[in-house]
Amino acid sequence: MTENEIIESAELDKRRDQRSSLKAKHAQSLTKLMGTRSDLRGVHALADHLDDAVRWTA
């Protein structure tokens, strides 16, 4: 691998880690919100789906 490819690979790894972290934070925040605000259920299908998916894996 060239030096440029090594740098690009490291940058991609860093971005993958950041993306994973953001996904986890988003799911956690959404689940917390849906738990405290039951009136939001049914407002957005994707939010409902994610909330259900997280609850089923717990």
Beta strands, then each sheet from edge to edge (+ up, - down):
end
